[in-house]
Amino acid sequence: MRVPYFDLKAQYADLREDVLLAVDRVCQGASFILGDEVSLFEREFAEYCNARYCVALNSGTSALHLALLSVGVGPDDEVITTANTFIATAEAVSYTGARPVFVDVDPATANIDPNLIEAAITSRTKAILPVHLYGRPADLDPLMEIAARNGVAVIEDACQAHGARYKSKRAGSLGRAAAFSFYPGKNLGAYGEGGALTTNDAQIAEFARAMRDHGQSQRYFHDFVGYNYRMDGFQGAVLRVKLKHLERWTARRRELAELYREVLAGAPVDLPQDDAASDCVYHLFVAYVEDRDRVREALQSRGVQTAIHYPRPVHLQKPYAVLGHRPGSLPHTERACKCCLSLPLFPEMTLDQVRYAGEALLEVVEETSAVALGN
Ligand SMILES: Cc1ncc(COP(=O)(O)O)c(C=O)c1O
C-alpha cells in the first residue's frame, strides 16, 4: 500500500463543483481583491472562532506582523515565544524591530512552557506569543495571568489551530489578537496564500484593516505607512466553501488520531494524547521516535510518506545566530526537533491507510529497538 503524506487533490475532487461556482462568482463580480466574498468570509470566520472581528490578509505571517504592531510592539522591544515552530513566528517579531526571546517547550505538549515565562520577562517585554503547535492549544491560563500581571499582551499564533478549543474557548478568541494561516495544506487551506487576524478589540481590527491596505482608512487618504497584505477575492470565495466542511474534517482528523493511538498502543513511540482541557485539531500528528531519520527511511521503503516539523529549531537557524544561542540552550525544543516525525493525517485518508501506516511504524520501531539492544 502507498500512503501519501497528504492529498489535496482528493479534497478538490469532493469540492470541485462548489469551488468552481465560487470562483465564477468572483470573476463575474470582477472583485479580485478583497470584495464581497472576502467580507463574507471575514464574518463567517469570526463567528466560527467566536471572535468579534476577523480581518482577512494574504498570509499568516502578515497576520502575525499586524497583530504584533497592533499592540505596539516595535524596535528594542522583546517578545517571548517558542523556537519549536515555523520560522514565521519569529520573523514577524523581527519585522517589527523587536527581538524574539525564546523559552523552552514543555516536552509533554511541545508548546511553550508557561513555567519558564516569568523568568524571561524584562522591562522591554511587550508581548507573549504562544504557538498552538500542530493544532494543540498552548496552556494559556497561566500565560494570561503572567501577561496581565506584567502588563503585556498575549498574541496567539493560531496558524495551525483552526477550530481548536482551550477550556471550551476557540483559538483565535483568547488573546488580544490571533493569527491564522490558510496556506493550502492547513486544516482550512486556501488555493493560494491566505491568512487572517482575529480579535475582540474594535481598535485592533480597525488598525489591521487600514494597515493591510497601505494605511488607508479612506481611499487615497493614508494615516500610516502600511502594507499590501490584502486577501484576494478567489481565496475568500474558496475559503467560504471550505469553512462549511471544517467541523467534519476536524472530527475525522480526531478519529484518525485515535486510530493511530490504538494501533501503536504500547510501542516505544511518544504520541500526541488528547487532554481534558483542550481540543486539539491535529493539523499534524507528530510522533517522537529514537533514530528518527532511519525510521523515516524504513517507512518510506514501505510506502509511507512522512515529514518533519521542524528539523532545526528557530534559535539555531542562521538569522537568529545573533541571539547567541548554542546547541543545548533549549534542550526540550532541540530534542523535539531531533525526534519528531509527522505521520500522514488528512481527512480523506482511509482507516486502512492509517492502520497500514501505524503498523508499518510499529514494525520499524520494533526492529530499531532490537538493533539497539544487539538482538
Ligand atoms: C506556526 C506557524 N506560524 C506562522 C505561519 C505562517 O503562515 P503563512 O505561511 O500563511 O505565512 C505558519 C505557516 O506555515 C505556521 O505554521
The ligand as a Tripos MOL2 file, in Angstrom:
@<TRIPOS>MOLECULE
LIG
   16    16     1     0     0
SMALL
NO_CHARGES

@<TRIPOS>ATOM
      1 C1          3.0440   28.1320   13.3740 C.3       1 LIG1
      2 C2          3.0190   28.9450   12.1150 C.ar      1 LIG1
      3 N1          3.1630   30.2830   12.2010 N.ar      1 LIG1
      4 C3          3.1230   31.0500   11.1120 C.ar      1 LIG1
      5 C4          2.9530   30.5260    9.8560 C.ar      1 LIG1
      6 C5          2.9660   31.4340    8.6660 C.3       1 LIG1
      7 O1          1.8170   31.3410    7.8700 O.3       1 LIG1
      8 P1          1.9010   31.6740    6.3000 P.3       1 LIG1
      9 O2          2.6640   30.5800    5.6490 O.co2     1 LIG1
     10 O3          0.4660   31.6970    5.8730 O.co2     1 LIG1
     11 O4          2.5540   32.9830    6.1700 O.co2     1 LIG1
     12 C6          2.7820   29.1530    9.7200 C.ar      1 LIG1
     13 C7          2.5720   28.5630    8.3710 C.2       1 LIG1
     14 O5          3.1230   27.6170    7.9660 O.2       1 LIG1
     15 C8          2.8290   28.3310   10.8670 C.ar      1 LIG1
     16 O6          2.6920   27.0110   10.7730 O.3       1 LIG1
@<TRIPOS>BOND
     1     1     2 1
     2     2     3 ar
     3     2    15 ar
     4     3     4 ar
     5     4     5 ar
     6     5     6 1
     7     5    12 ar
     8     6     7 1
     9     7     8 1
    10     8     9 2
    11     8    10 1
    12     8    11 1
    13    12    13 1
    14    12    15 ar
    15    13    14 2
    16    15    16 1
@<TRIPOS>SUBSTRUCTURE
     1 LIG1         1 GROUP 0 **** ****
